[in-house]
Amino acid sequence: MDKSYWELFFGESEEYLSRINQFLVALEKDSSDTAAINEIFRLIHTLKGMAATMGFNDLAEFAHKIEDIFDSLRSGRSSADPNLMDIIFSCVDAIGTMLEDLHNKRKSSIVVSEYINRLEDFMSEEEHAEGGGNVPSAVTKPDTAANMDITPQEKISIESALKDGFDILKVDIHLAKDCPMKEARAFLVIIRVKQIGKIIKAVPSEEDIREGKFDLSFTIIFATKESIKVVKDELNRVLEIERVDVKEFNYSFDAKEAAPKTEASYLKKIQSMRIPVERLDKIMNFMGELSIAKSRLMQTVQSGDLASIEETSFIIDRLVSALQDETLQMRLLPISYILDAFPRIVRDFTRKSNKDVDLRIIGSEIELDRVILDEIGDPIMHIVRNAIDHGIEDIDERRKSGKNPKAKLLIKVSRQKGHVIIEISDDGRGIDFEELRRKAIEKGMVAENELFNIDEKAALDIMATPGFSTSKEITDISGRGVGLDVVRTKLDALGGRIDLETEIGKGTRFFLTLPLTLAIIKAMLVSVDNEIFAVPLMNIRESVKIDADTVKTIQNREVIKVRNEIIPLIRLDKEICAHYKKEYPSRLSVVVVEGRIKSLGLLVDKIAGEQDIVVKPLGSMIRKVKGIAGATILGDGKVALILDVANII
């Protein structure tokens, strides 16, 4: 198969699944959203056709069954109730797993028939509900424990019965609408079931059924050695029964389905990009002009005409800069590539935590470098996860405190100069600094006489310590002490930073500051001990000249005063070059940078000016050198190290 078609199929399929998830979340919030139903139907239909064209017949059949469900929703024969939405979400996740298995050319881990049976069972139940009447038929397709809430003890009973050669069946009993004494009829059914098997679970419970605490239907899961036909015939002998449905009960499928969705399956690496034809045309035009300029340069060099050489060099400089800008633009993608997955992420997290959260996303059209997009998804995931689990109260607690039961979670993206700022805020309980201090002392992170007055900066440092967690129990969402330390590490590697604002009872706001691109950045070149270093401009606040005698020492730390602000001073010759000068000039050059805690002053020998630099990664032997983020090659061929301002201390 042509590789281009192969990659195109999987690229478009992932895009379709992302959009399907978005519309499913919208449909779950408003079951009457016909626009969402129509769009999902169209996307599933297109995905089915693409899969059939590629020869993926199982995937095409699976998509066709989901398409049937949405055709039923479009026509009004079915409604998007919570049970159906759970089934559809699990089916969409299964399609995602199938696509991943196909892409990696491995045997699929999804049993398609199991999911198709569930969809067909739903359609069958819908038809029975519409048609009514006496339909004493048996549906023999396997059922699962997906919505039965099987307890550990019941699981043991099922496994024991299977070992002893019993079959596990599920019976749905529907009594007649005019049944005069439903509890008596239900009691007779229970007696009949016990005569031919052993009851494992009843929904509602046996006690509630005997007391009549149910509508006109109930469910029994039991172990028996009788056939489905015998069971059906026995139960149909009880009068006043409208319908009996008997199915095989497959507990193993439930165990597989109940496995939590991993974080990696929410956010996937960007495998392909779409580039507008206009941009490619621009690049080709620049390449053509650059080729002409190169030929002209060769001719002028041979002629020795310096004026023409200078003119040609200006032309080449302009073309290379334009080509560089267009190439960088090709690497930029809207941040919606990762943020579009978060409505589904929040939906799944809130279902696990039994909270009601309204997610808003603003600024998803803002563009970032593809490499940064691949890396920033996990940090945002960690913060959102912690906001739902730790920050946002449950519904009852919010009501007691006078808040709206539905919590607000905001992801806002904005662009400032050469940075992109991602704000993640919630209106939850906020961070209790006293509780944070107590936990830090309890874990031996600080002494009791320290941290009397914790501010946002100190709180962030404590929470970003590996292994630190305030959660009282470990859940699927959080509590394992893995979170903000991962976020900070990722941001440091990207040349960004994280900031925090919080207020008790009002909520918490995290700010992630990121560069637009990592390929080519603007930097200030500085000289230290005859070595050239590059400081990213995004980290620089200003550069100043100060008198040497204005440097003061406070608590064994050198500081300077810049416009009434006390700023710690770092002598780079000592920190980076480990070279102690005996004498410094009377006038000092200082580059003021934004540090993790506050602004810092970097003392350098000379400021050489600004320049666009191409970031080159360091080798494995020196990748983790303190204070160094990478390297670049200067115009004269020399190598300059790029300072990692966030970790320079």
C-alpha positions in Angstrom: 0.0 0.0 0.0 1.2 3.5 -0.8 2.8 5.0 2.3 1.4 8.4 1.6 -2.2 7.0 1.6 -1.4 5.1 4.8 -0.2 8.1 6.7 -3.0 10.3 5.3 -5.6 7.8 6.5 -4.3 7.7 10.1 -3.7 11.4 10.2 -7.3 12.2 9.1 -8.8 9.4 11.3 -7.2 10.9 14.4 -8.5 14.3 13.5 -12.0 12.9 13.0 -11.9 11.0 16.4 -10.9 14.3 18.1 -13.9 16.1 16.6 -16.2 13.2 17.4 -15.2 13.4 21.0 -15.8 17.2 21.1 -19.3 16.8 19.7 -20.0 13.8 22.0 -19.2 16.0 25.0 -21.6 18.7 23.6 -24.3 16.1 23.0 -24.0 14.7 26.5 -24.6 18.2 27.9 -27.6 18.8 25.6 -29.2 15.6 24.3 -31.4 17.7 21.9 -28.3 19.2 20.1 -29.3 18.1 16.6 -26.3 19.9 15.0 -23.9 17.7 17.1 -25.8 14.5 16.2 -25.6 15.4 12.5 -21.9 16.2 12.6 -21.0 13.0 14.5 -23.1 11.0 11.9 -21.2 12.7 9.1 -17.8 12.1 10.6 -18.5 8.4 11.5 -19.9 7.9 7.9 -16.7 9.4 6.4 -14.5 7.3 8.7 -16.4 4.2 7.7 -15.8 4.9 4.1 -12.1 5.6 4.6 -11.7 2.4 6.5 -13.5 0.3 3.9 -11.3 1.9 1.2 -8.1 0.9 3.1 -9.4 -2.6 3.5 -9.9 -2.4 7.3 -13.2 -4.3 7.3 -13.6 -4.8 11.0 -13.1 -1.1 11.6 -15.6 -0.2 8.8 -18.2 -2.6 10.3 -17.7 -1.1 13.7 -18.2 2.4 12.4 -21.3 1.3 10.5 -22.9 0.1 13.7 -22.2 3.4 15.5 -23.6 5.1 12.4 -26.8 3.2 12.8 -27.1 4.5 16.4 -26.8 8.1 15.3 -29.2 7.5 12.4 -31.7 6.3 15.1 -30.9 9.5 17.1 -31.4 11.7 14.1 -34.8 10.2 13.3 -35.9 10.5 17.0 -36.3 6.7 17.5 -33.7 6.8 20.3 -32.5 9.4 22.8 -29.0 10.3 24.0 -29.5 9.0 27.6 -26.5 8.6 29.9 -26.3 4.8 29.4 -26.1 5.2 25.6 -23.5 7.9 25.9 -21.3 5.7 28.0 -21.6 2.9 25.4 -20.7 5.3 22.6 -17.8 6.8 24.4 -16.4 3.3 25.0 -16.9 2.5 21.3 -15.1 5.6 20.2 -12.2 4.8 22.6 -12.1 1.3 21.1 -11.9 2.7 17.6 -9.0 4.9 18.7 -7.2 1.8 20.1 -7.9 -0.1 16.8 -6.4 2.7 14.8 -3.3 2.8 17.0 -2.9 -1.0 16.6 -3.3 -0.8 12.9 -0.9 2.1 12.6 1.7 0.1 14.5 0.9 -3.0 12.4 0.2 -5.2 15.5 -2.7 -7.5 16.3 -5.7 -5.6 17.6 -6.4 -5.8 21.3 -10.1 -4.9 20.7 -12.7 -7.6 20.3 -15.0 -5.8 17.9 -17.9 -8.3 18.3 -18.2 -7.4 22.0 -18.8 -3.8 21.3 -21.1 -4.5 18.3 -23.2 -6.8 20.5 -23.6 -4.0 23.1 -24.8 -1.7 20.4 -27.2 -4.2 18.9 -28.5 -5.0 22.4 -29.2 -1.3 22.9 -31.1 -1.1 19.6 -33.1 -4.3 20.4 -34.1 -2.8 23.8 -35.1 0.5 22.1 -37.3 -1.4 19.7 -39.0 -3.4 22.5 -39.6 -0.2 24.4 -41.3 1.3 21.3 -43.3 -1.7 20.2 -44.5 -2.9 23.6 -46.8 -5.9 23.7 -46.1 -9.4 24.8 -42.7 -10.4 23.4 -41.4 -13.4 25.3 -38.3 -13.7 23.3 -34.7 -14.4 24.4 -31.7 -12.5 23.1 -28.7 -14.8 23.3 -25.9 -12.4 22.7 -23.4 -12.0 25.6 -23.9 -9.3 28.1 -21.3 -7.7 30.4 -20.9 -6.1 33.8 -20.5 -2.7 32.3 -23.4 -1.1 34.2 -24.0 -3.8 36.9 -21.5 -2.5 39.5 -20.1 -6.0 40.3 -18.5 -6.1 43.8 -15.3 -8.0 44.6 -17.3 -10.6 46.5 -19.7 -11.1 43.6 -16.7 -11.4 41.3 -15.3 -14.2 43.5 -18.7 -16.0 43.3 -18.7 -15.7 39.5 -15.2 -17.0 39.1 -16.0 -19.9 41.5 -19.1 -20.9 39.6 -17.3 -20.8 36.3 -14.6 -23.1 37.7 -17.4 -25.6 38.8 -18.8 -25.7 35.3 -21.7 -23.3 35.7 -22.8 -20.8 33.1 -23.4 -17.2 34.2 -26.7 -15.8 32.8 -28.4 -12.4 33.1 -32.2 -12.3 33.1 -34.2 -9.1 32.6 -37.8 -9.5 33.8 -40.5 -7.1 32.6 -43.8 -7.4 34.3 -47.1 -6.6 32.7 -48.3 -3.0 33.1 -51.5 -4.0 34.7 -49.9 -6.5 37.1 -51.9 -6.1 40.4 -49.3 -7.5 42.9 -45.9 -6.9 41.3 -43.9 -7.9 44.5 -45.7 -11.3 44.6 -44.9 -12.0 41.0 -41.4 -10.9 41.4 -41.1 -13.2 44.5 -42.3 -16.2 42.4 -39.6 -15.4 39.7 -36.9 -15.4 42.4 -38.1 -18.8 43.7 -38.1 -20.2 40.1 -34.5 -18.9 39.5 -33.3 -20.4 42.8 -34.8 -23.8 41.7 -32.6 -23.8 38.6 -29.5 -22.0 39.8 -27.8 -19.8 42.3 -28.5 -16.0 42.4 -25.3 -13.9 42.5 -26.8 -10.5 42.2 -30.2 -8.8 41.8 -30.8 -5.3 40.7 -32.5 -3.9 42.8 -31.7 -6.2 45.7 -33.8 -9.2 46.6 -35.1 -7.4 49.7 -36.2 -4.4 47.6 -37.8 -6.7 45.0 -39.8 -8.5 47.7 -41.0 -5.2 49.2 -42.0 -4.0 45.7 -39.4 -1.2 45.6 -39.0 -1.3 41.8 -40.9 -0.2 38.7 -42.0 -3.0 36.4 -38.7 -4.6 35.6 -35.7 -6.0 37.5 -32.5 -7.9 36.7 -31.0 -11.1 38.1 -27.5 -12.5 37.5 -27.2 -16.2 38.4 -25.2 -19.3 37.9 -26.9 -22.4 36.3 -26.2 -25.5 34.3 -29.5 -25.2 32.5 -29.7 -23.9 28.9 -31.0 -20.5 28.0 -34.1 -22.1 26.5 -34.9 -24.0 29.7 -34.5 -20.9 31.8 -36.7 -18.9 29.5 -39.4 -21.6 29.5 -39.4 -21.9 33.3 -39.7 -18.1 33.9 -42.4 -17.7 31.2 -44.6 -20.0 33.3 -45.0 -17.2 35.8 -48.2 -15.3 35.0 -48.3 -11.5 34.5 -44.9 -11.4 32.8 -44.7 -9.3 29.7 -41.2 -10.2 28.5 -38.2 -12.3 29.6 -34.7 -11.5 28.2 -32.0 -14.1 28.9 -28.4 -13.5 28.0 -25.0 -14.9 28.6 -23.1 -12.8 31.1 -19.4 -12.2 30.3 -17.6 -10.8 33.3 -14.1 -10.8 31.6 -15.2 -8.2 29.1 -16.3 -5.9 31.9 -12.9 -6.2 33.6 -11.2 -5.1 30.4 -13.7 -2.3 29.7 -13.4 -1.0 33.2 -9.7 -0.4 32.9 -9.1 3.3 33.2 -8.2 5.3 30.1 -4.5 6.1 30.3 -3.2 9.6 30.0 -1.1 8.7 26.9 -4.3 7.8 25.1 -5.8 11.3 25.6 -2.9 13.2 24.1 -0.9 11.8 21.2 2.2 13.1 19.4 1.6 15.1 16.3 2.6 12.8 13.4 1.7 15.0 10.4 0.9 18.6 9.6 -1.1 20.3 6.9 0.6 23.2 5.3 -1.3 25.8 3.1 -0.4 25.8 -0.5 0.1 29.5 -0.4 2.9 29.1 2.1 4.6 26.5 0.0 4.3 28.8 -3.0 6.0 31.6 -1.1 8.8 29.4 0.0 9.4 28.2 -3.6 9.4 31.9 -4.8 12.0 32.7 -2.1 14.1 29.7 -3.1 14.0 30.8 -6.8 15.1 34.3 -5.9 17.8 32.9 -3.6 19.1 30.7 -6.4 19.4 33.8 -8.7 21.1 35.8 -5.9 23.6 32.9 -5.4 24.5 32.9 -9.1 24.9 36.7 -9.0 27.1 36.4 -6.0 29.4 33.9 -7.8 29.7 36.3 -10.7 30.5 39.4 -8.6 33.1 37.5 -6.5 34.9 36.6 -9.8 34.7 40.2 -11.0 36.0 41.5 -7.7 33.4 44.4 -7.7 33.1 45.1 -3.9 30.0 47.3 -4.3 28.1 44.6 -6.2 29.2 42.0 -3.6 27.8 44.2 -0.8 24.6 44.8 -2.7 24.2 41.0 -3.4 24.9 40.1 0.3 22.1 42.5 1.4 19.7 40.7 -1.1 20.7 37.3 0.2 20.3 38.4 3.8 16.8 39.7 3.1 15.8 36.4 1.3 17.3 34.2 4.0 15.4 36.1 6.7 12.2 35.9 4.7 12.7 32.2 4.1 13.5 31.7 7.8 10.3 33.4 8.8 8.2 31.3 6.4 9.9 28.1 7.5 9.2 28.9 11.2 5.6 29.6 10.4 5.3 26.2 8.8 6.2 24.6 12.2 3.5 26.6 14.0 0.2 24.9 14.8 -2.8 26.2 16.7 -2.8 25.1 20.3 -6.3 23.6 19.6 -4.4 20.5 18.4 -4.0 19.6 22.1 -6.7 21.7 23.8 -9.5 20.1 21.7 -8.9 16.9 23.7 -9.6 18.5 27.1 -13.4 18.6 27.1 -13.3 14.8 26.9 -10.5 14.7 29.5 -12.5 16.8 31.9 -15.6 14.8 31.2 -13.9 11.5 32.1 -12.2 13.0 35.2 -15.4 14.5 36.6 -17.2 11.2 36.1 -14.6 9.5 38.2 -14.6 12.1 40.9 -18.4 12.7 40.9 -18.1 16.5 40.4 -19.7 18.8 38.0 -17.3 21.0 36.1 -17.9 23.5 33.3 -14.8 23.8 31.1 -14.1 27.0 29.0 -11.3 27.3 26.5 -10.3 30.7 25.2 -7.6 31.5 22.6 -7.2 28.0 21.1 -6.4 29.6 17.8 -3.0 30.9 19.0 -0.1 29.1 17.4 2.9 27.4 18.9 5.8 25.4 17.6 5.0 21.7 17.0 7.8 20.6 19.3 6.4 22.7 22.2 2.8 21.4 21.5 4.0 17.8 21.8 5.6 18.6 25.2 3.1 20.9 26.8 0.1 18.5 26.7 1.2 16.6 29.8 1.8 19.7 32.0 -1.6 21.0 31.2 -3.1 17.6 31.9 -1.4 17.4 35.3 -2.7 20.8 36.3 -6.2 20.1 35.1 -6.2 16.8 36.9 -5.1 18.3 40.2 -7.6 21.1 39.8 -10.5 18.6 39.6 -9.2 16.3 42.3 -7.7 18.7 44.8 -8.9 22.2 44.0 -12.6 21.9 43.1 -15.0 20.8 45.8 -17.7 18.2 45.4 -21.3 19.3 44.7 -22.5 19.1 48.3 -19.5 21.1 49.7 -20.0 23.8 47.0 -23.7 24.1 48.0 -22.8 24.5 51.7 -20.3 27.2 50.9 -22.8 29.1 48.8 -21.1 28.4 45.5 -22.7 27.3 42.2 -22.7 23.4 42.3 -21.2 23.5 38.8 -17.6 24.5 39.1 -15.8 26.6 36.6 -12.5 25.6 35.0 -10.8 27.9 32.5 -8.0 27.4 30.0 -7.0 30.7 28.5 -4.2 31.2 26.0 -2.8 34.6 25.2 0.2 35.9 23.3 2.6 38.6 24.7 5.7 39.6 22.8 7.7 36.4 22.1 5.8 34.4 24.6 2.6 32.4 24.9 0.9 32.4 28.3 -1.5 29.5 29.2 -3.7 30.3 32.2 -5.4 27.4 34.0 -7.8 28.6 36.7 -10.6 27.1 38.8 -13.1 28.6 41.3 -12.4 25.9 43.9 -11.2 25.9 47.5 -7.8 27.5 46.8 -4.5 26.4 48.4 -4.3 26.4 52.2 -0.8 27.6 53.0 -1.0 26.3 56.6 -2.0 22.9 55.5 0.8 23.0 52.9 3.3 24.0 55.6 2.1 21.2 57.9 2.5 18.6 55.1 6.0 19.9 54.3 7.1 19.6 57.9 5.4 16.2 58.2 7.4 14.9 55.2 10.7 16.4 56.6 11.0 18.9 53.7 11.5 21.8 56.1 12.1 22.4 59.8 9.3 23.6 62.0 10.9 27.0 62.5 10.9 27.6 58.7 8.3 28.9 56.4 6.3 30.9 58.8 4.9 33.1 56.0 4.4 31.1 52.9 3.6 33.0 49.7 2.7 31.8 46.2 6.4 31.4 45.2 7.3 29.3 48.2 4.1 27.3 47.9 4.9 26.4 44.3 8.4 25.3 45.3 6.9 23.0 47.9 4.3 21.5 45.7 6.8 21.0 42.8 9.0 18.8 45.1 9.0 15.2 43.7 6.8 12.9 45.7 4.9 15.7 47.5 1.1 15.4 47.6 -1.6 16.7 49.9 -4.1 14.0 48.9 -5.3 11.7 51.7 -5.8 8.8 49.4 -4.5 7.6 46.0 -7.1 7.7 43.3 -7.1 7.1 39.5 -6.9 10.9 39.1 -4.1 11.9 41.6 -2.5 11.4 44.9 0.7 9.7 43.9 2.9 12.8 44.3 3.5 13.1 40.6 2.3 16.3 39.2 3.8 19.8 39.5 7.4 18.5 39.6 6.8 17.0 36.1 5.2 20.3 35.0 8.2 22.4 36.2 10.7 20.0 34.7 9.0 20.1 31.3 8.7 23.9 31.4 12.4 24.3 32.3 13.4 22.1 29.4 11.3 24.2 27.1 12.7 27.5 28.4 9.5 28.5 30.1 8.3 28.9 33.6 5.2 28.4 35.9 3.6 30.9 38.2 0.8 30.6 40.8 -1.9 32.8 42.2 -4.4 31.5 44.8 -7.0 32.6 47.3 -8.7 30.5 50.0 -12.3 29.8 49.0 -11.9 31.6 45.7 -9.7 29.4 43.6 -6.3 28.9 42.0 -4.7 30.2 38.8 -1.6 28.7 37.2 0.3 30.6 34.5 2.5 28.7 32.0 4.9 30.9 30.1 6.3 29.4 26.9 8.4 30.5 23.9 6.7 30.5 20.5 9.3 28.3 19.0 12.4 26.3 20.0 14.1 26.1 16.6 15.3 29.7 16.2 15.2 32.2 19.1 16.3 35.7 19.7 19.1 35.9 22.2 21.5 38.4 23.7 25.2 37.4 23.4 27.3 38.2 26.4 31.0 37.7 27.1 32.2 36.1 30.3 35.9 35.2 30.9 36.6 35.3 27.2 33.7 32.9 26.5 30.5 33.8 24.6 27.1 32.8 26.1 23.6 33.3 24.7 20.8 34.5 27.0 17.3 34.0 25.5 15.6 37.4 25.1 12.3 36.0 26.5 14.1 35.7 29.9 15.6 39.2 29.9 14.0 42.1 31.5 16.6 44.7 30.8 20.4 45.4 30.8 22.0 48.0 33.0 25.4 49.6 33.8 26.1 50.0 37.5 29.0 51.3 39.6 31.0 48.6 41.3 30.8 50.3 44.7 26.9 50.1 44.6 27.1 46.3 45.0 26.0 45.5 48.6 25.9 42.3 50.6 22.8 41.2 52.5 22.8 37.9 54.4 25.9 36.7 52.5 24.3 37.5 49.1 25.4 40.2 46.8 22.6 42.5 45.7 22.1 45.6 43.6 19.4 48.2 43.6 17.6 48.9 40.3 14.9 51.6 40.4 14.3 50.9 44.2 14.1 47.2 43.7 16.7 44.9 45.5 17.9 42.3 43.0 20.3 39.4 43.8 23.5 39.5 41.8 25.1 36.4 40.2 28.7 36.6 39.0 28.6 34.3 36.0 32.4 33.9 36.0 32.1 32.1 39.3 28.9 30.2 38.6 29.6 29.1 35.1 33.3 29.4 34.5 34.4 28.7 38.1 37.0 31.5 37.6 37.4 34.0 40.5 38.6 37.4 39.3 40.8 39.4 41.6 39.7 42.7 40.2 36.5 44.0 38.4 36.2 47.3 36.5 34.6 50.3 38.1 31.6 50.0 35.8 29.8 46.7 35.6 27.5 45.2 32.9 24.5 43.5 34.4 21.7 41.6 32.5 18.5 41.5 34.6 16.6 38.3 34.0 13.3 37.0 35.3 14.1 34.1 37.7 11.9 31.5 39.2 11.6 33.3 42.6 12.3 36.9 41.5 14.4 38.9 39.1 18.2 38.2 39.1 21.1 40.2 37.9 23.7 38.4 35.8 27.2 40.1 36.0 29.0 39.8 32.6 32.1 41.2 31.2 30.6 42.6 28.0 27.2 42.7 26.1 27.9 41.8 22.5 24.4 42.5 21.1 21.3 40.6 20.0 21.2 37.9 17.4 18.9 35.2 16.1 20.4 31.8 17.0 19.6 28.3 16.0 19.2 26.1 19.1 21.3 22.9 19.0 20.7 20.1 21.6 23.7 19.1 23.7 25.2 15.6 23.6 24.1 13.0 26.3 27.4 13.5 28.2 26.8 17.1 28.9 23.0 17.4 28.5 22.4 17.9 32.2 25.1 20.4 33.0 23.7 22.9 35.5 22.8 26.3 34.0 23.2 25.2 30.3 20.1 24.7 28.1 21.8 24.0 24.7 24.3 25.5 22.2 24.4 27.5 19.0 27.0 28.1 16.3 27.8 31.8 15.7 28.6 33.5 12.4 32.4 33.1 12.9 32.0 29.3 13.4 32.5 29.4 17.2 30.1 27.5 19.6 28.2 29.5 22.2 26.4 27.9 25.1 22.8 28.9 25.8 22.2 29.8 29.5 19.3 28.1 31.3 18.2 31.0 33.3 15.5 29.1 35.3 18.1 26.7 36.7 21.2 28.8 36.8 21.2 28.8 40.7 
